[in-house]
Amino acid sequence: MKGAALESNIRAGLKEWIGLAVLSLPAILISVDLSVMILALPHISIALGADSIEQLWIMDIYGFMLSGFLITMGSLGDRLGRRKLLMIGAAAFGSASVLAACANTSGMLIAARALLGIAGATVSPSSLALISNMFRDHKQRSLAIGIWFMCSMGGMALGPVVGGTMLEHFSWGSIFLLGVPVMALLLMTASHLLPDYRDPAPGRLDMASVVLSMCTILPVIYAGMGGIWTLYPDRRVYPF
């Protein structure tokens, strides 16, 4: 009886499952942004006059920043608080989405996509870590993480579909504005549905390693883009 009571105390209730739904929407959105550009890029290149190198940066800078900052932001969440960092990232993602939608130059769009990647890197590890705090029961936690992971992976498949649907009815900037209502919902409900957690004894954040990793990744990417530009000298056309 005592074991059953203990299990019922740690099992998640309706509030936690609603919180999971709120966390799953940004997970879908962040992965959608990885592939939503596939159909939109030709429209963007015409509207902004982007050459092939600029198109590569527009397409790929989001994923580079997202993957490059994941570990750092996960560690930062242990220090600032996972819910707090999640809300900061959601606000930054929504703001960067508006900036990307309003971009009138290739450079402005590349910068906005880079900010989107960094903001996305704050949202993903924080949301996954919060799921572990919300679902203490082993079976419920496995199911919750599976749902979150399915949403993350499914978003990449949905990206071209979403992008094509938006482009059929609206301008190319509309594909970025999808992030605004999703992140607004997260900001409005996070303090009520999501717990906060901060590591009581976090290790030291090694900023030198963060800088060195980015300084290693970005020059390699830039060199690869230079090689592609050599193979495809017509800079008006995206080579893929």
N, C-alpha and C positions, 0 to 999 in steps of 0.2 A: 504493500500500500504506500509506504513511504517513497519507494522508488518511482511508483506511478505518479505520485503527487509531484515529485521533483521533475519528472519528465514533462508533466503538463505545465509546470512553471516556466520551463525553458523553451517550450514550443511557441513558435511565432503565431500571432493572431492576425486579425483582419488589417490592423494598422500597418503591420510589417509587409503584408502582401501588397497593399496599396502603395506603400513606399517603394517596393520592388518595381511596380509598374511605372512609377515616376522616374526611377533610375534607369529603366530599360529604354525609355524614349530617347534620352541623350545618347545611350549606347548605339541605338539604331542611327541616329543623326550623325554621329561622329564617323561611323563607317560608311554611311551614305556619301559623305563629303569626299571620301577617297575615290569614288567612282562616278560621282554625279557629273564630273567635268567632261566625260568621254564624248557626249553628244553636244555639250555646250561650247566646247573649245573652238570649233569653227566659227560660231557666231561671235564669240568673244574676240577672236583674232581679227575678224573683219571690223568689228565695232571699234576696237582699240588700236588697230594697226600693228598687232604684235607679230614680230618675226619668229622664226623657228626656235631660237634660243629662249626668247621670252615666253613662248608657249610651253616649252619644257619646264621652265621655272614655275609658271602658273600651275601647271599640271602636278608637279612633283614636290614642290616646296612644303605643301601641307603634310604629306606623308613623312618627309624627312624630319620636320620639326616635331611631329607627333611621336614618332618612334624615338627620336633623339632625346626627348625630355621626359619620357615615361618614368624611368627609374628615379630621376632627380625629383620629379613632382611627387612620386609615391613617398619618397623619403621626407620631402618637405611637408606632406600631409601629416606625418607622424609628429611633426613639431608644432605646426600651426593648429592642427585639428582637422580631421578629415572632412567633416561637414563644412567647416569654414572655408577650406581650400576649394571644395566642390562648388560652393556658392560664388567664390571669387572667380573660379574658372568659368562658371555658367554666365556670369555677368560679362566677362571678357569675351566669351564666345559669341554672345548675342551682339555685343558692340562691334566686334570684328566682322560679323555677318553683315551688319548694316553698312560698314565701311566697304566691304567687298562688293556689295550690291550697288553702291554709289560710285565705284571706281571709274575714273575717266581716263586713266592712263595704265599702261601695262605695269609700270613700276608700283603704282598705288595698289593694283590688284595683287601683285606678288607679295607686297608687304602685308596686305590684309590676310592673304592665305597663310603666310608665315605666322601671323598672330593667331589665326584660327588653329593652326597646328599646335602651338604652345598652349593655348587655352584648352584644346582637346586633351592634351597630355595631363592637365590637372584634373579633368573630369573623370577619365577612364579609371585610373588607379584608385581614386578616392571613392568612386561608386562601388567598385568591386570590394574594396576594404570594408566599406559600410555594410555591405551584404553579409560579410562574415560576422560583423557585430550584431546585426539584426536577427540573424538566424543561428541560434545556438544548437538547435537539434541537428544532428548529423544528416539525417535524411532530408529534412527541409532545406538545410544549407546546400546540399548537393543539387537538389531540384532548383533552388533559386539561382545558383551559379550557372547551372545548365541553361536556364531561361535567359539569363543575362548574356551568356556566351552566344546562344543562338541568335539573339537580337543583334549582337555585335557583328557576327558573321553574315547574317541575313541582310544587313544594311548595305553591304558591298554589292550584293546581287540586285538590290532594289535601286541602287544609285542611277543606273542608266534609264530604268523605267520611270523613276521620279523626274529625272532631268528631262526626258523626252516629253512627258506629260506637261511639265511646266513650260517648256519652250513652245509647245503647241498653242498655248493660250496666252503666255506672257513673254516679257523680254528676258534676256539671259540673266539679269540681276535677280530675278525671282527665285532662282535655285538657291541663293544664299539666304534669302529671307525666311526660308523654312525653319532656320535655327532660332529665330526670334521668339515665336510662341512657345516652342519646346523649352527653351531656357527660361523664359518668363514663368512658365508653369513650375519648373523646378525651383526657382527662386521663391515663388509664393508659397510653396508647400514644404520646402526642405526643413524649416525650423519646427514644423508641426509633426512631420512624419518620420524624419530621419534622426537617429541619435548622433551625438558627437563623440569623438574619441581622439585622444592624444596620447602618444607613447610617453609614459612617465619617465623613462630613461633613454631618450633617443641618442644615437651616436652623433658624431660630428659630421656636418654636411661638408663634403669635400668639393669646394667650388673649383679648385684647380683641375680636378678630374673632369668636371662638367665642361669646362672651357676647352680642355685638351681633346675631349671626345668630339666636340663640335668642330674644333679646328682641324681634326683629322677627317671627319666625314665630308664637310662642305667642299674642301679643295678637290677631293676625289670626284665628287659630283660635278663640280665646275669643269674639271679636266675631261670628264666623260662627255659633257655637253659640248665642249670644244671639239671633240672628236666627231660627234654627230653633225655639228655644223660643217665640218670639213667634208663629210660624206654627202651632206645635203646642202649645197651652197645656195639653193633657192630659199631664202630666209622668210619668204612670205607664206610658206606652206609647212604645216606640222608634218613631220616625216612619217608618222605612224598612222 
